């Protein structure tokens, strides 16, 4: 249940207070039926809806979303905290950078990029319900 419903990616939750897992399970349960028969929201008009939704939320909260932009450098202040990114002559100031690790590696930050875990999830498209689930559309 911790992995399948609460979406934990490792077993560390087993050493945490149960209320954290209970709250995640309640969120899952509250989400079932809210936007269809699944607890998950997925794009109706293709996968382009995912970055579109992210960029919309970013803009609403005052962020900058840079599409199709290579960066030349990740800028840091005197304390070593991120302060922006540089692309050509343009600089975008920021307090944090969310990017694929390949951007940081390209900027020469190999020491600061390290794998900390792996998450494997799958979607199974089946032509029959899963036995023992009472024909639920989502498990």
C-alpha positions in Angstrom: 0.0 0.0 0.0 2.9 2.4 0.8 4.3 2.1 -2.7 1.1 1.5 -4.7 -1.3 4.0 -3.0 0.9 6.4 -1.0 3.4 6.5 -3.9 6.5 6.1 -1.8 9.6 5.3 -3.9 11.5 3.4 -1.1 10.8 1.7 2.3 11.9 4.7 4.4 8.2 5.4 5.2 8.2 2.3 7.4 10.3 4.2 9.9 8.1 7.3 9.9 4.9 8.1 11.9 1.9 6.3 10.3 -0.1 9.6 10.1 2.1 10.7 7.1 1.2 7.6 5.2 -2.5 7.8 6.2 -2.7 11.4 4.9 -1.2 10.3 1.6 -3.6 7.4 1.3 -6.5 9.8 2.2 -5.4 12.2 -0.6 -5.4 9.2 -3.0 -8.9 8.2 -1.9 -10.2 11.8 -2.1 -8.8 12.0 -5.6 -10.7 8.9 -6.9 -13.6 10.1 -9.0 -12.8 13.8 -8.8 -11.7 14.0 -12.5 -12.9 10.6 -13.8 -12.5 7.0 -12.6 -8.8 7.4 -11.8 -7.2 9.2 -8.9 -4.7 10.6 -11.4 -5.0 13.6 -13.7 -3.8 12.9 -17.2 -3.9 15.0 -20.3 -6.9 14.4 -22.5 -5.4 16.0 -25.6 -1.9 14.4 -25.5 1.2 14.6 -23.5 1.8 18.3 -24.4 -0.7 19.1 -21.7 1.8 18.2 -19.0 4.4 20.9 -19.8 1.6 23.3 -20.6 0.1 22.8 -17.1 3.5 23.2 -15.5 4.3 26.4 -17.4 0.9 27.8 -16.6 1.4 27.2 -12.8 4.9 28.6 -13.1 3.6 31.8 -14.6 0.8 32.1 -12.1 3.3 32.0 -9.3 5.7 34.4 -10.8 8.2 32.0 -12.3 10.0 31.9 -15.6 9.7 28.9 -17.8 12.4 28.6 -20.5 11.5 26.4 -23.4 14.0 25.2 -26.0 16.8 27.2 -24.4 20.3 25.9 -23.9 22.1 27.3 -20.9 25.8 28.1 -20.9 26.3 28.6 -17.2 24.5 28.2 -13.9 25.4 31.2 -11.8 26.1 31.1 -8.1 26.5 33.9 -5.5 29.5 34.2 -3.1 27.9 31.7 -0.7 27.5 29.0 -3.4 23.8 29.4 -3.8 22.2 29.5 -7.2 21.4 33.0 -8.4 20.6 32.5 -12.1 21.3 30.9 -15.4 23.1 32.4 -18.4 22.2 31.7 -22.0 24.3 33.6 -24.5 24.2 37.2 -23.4 20.9 36.7 -21.5 20.8 36.1 -17.7 17.7 34.9 -15.9 18.0 35.6 -12.2 16.4 33.0 -9.8 16.5 31.4 -6.4 16.4 27.9 -7.7 16.9 25.9 -10.9 14.9 22.9 -11.8 16.4 21.1 -14.7 17.5 17.8 -16.2 20.9 16.8 -14.8 22.4 17.0 -18.3 22.2 20.8 -18.1 24.3 20.9 -15.0 26.8 18.4 -16.4 27.1 20.5 -19.6 27.9 23.5 -17.4 30.8 21.6 -15.7 29.0 20.8 -12.4 29.8 17.1 -12.5 30.7 17.1 -8.7 27.2 18.5 -7.9 25.2 15.9 -9.8 24.8 12.6 -8.2 22.1 9.9 -8.5 20.3 9.5 -5.2 17.8 6.8 -6.1 15.6 5.4 -8.8 11.9 5.2 -9.3 10.4 2.7 -11.5 6.7 2.9 -12.3 4.7 1.3 -15.0 1.4 1.5 -16.7 -0.2 -1.7 -17.9 -2.7 -1.7 -20.7 -4.8 -4.8 -20.4 -7.7 -6.3 -22.2 -9.2 -7.6 -19.0 -9.7 -6.6 -15.3 -7.1 -7.6 -12.7 -8.3 -10.7 -10.9 -9.5 -10.0 -7.3 -10.1 -6.2 -7.8 -13.9 -6.4 -8.4 -13.4 -5.0 -11.9 -12.1 -1.6 -10.7 -10.9 0.6 -13.6 -7.9 1.8 -11.6 -5.9 -0.1 -9.0 
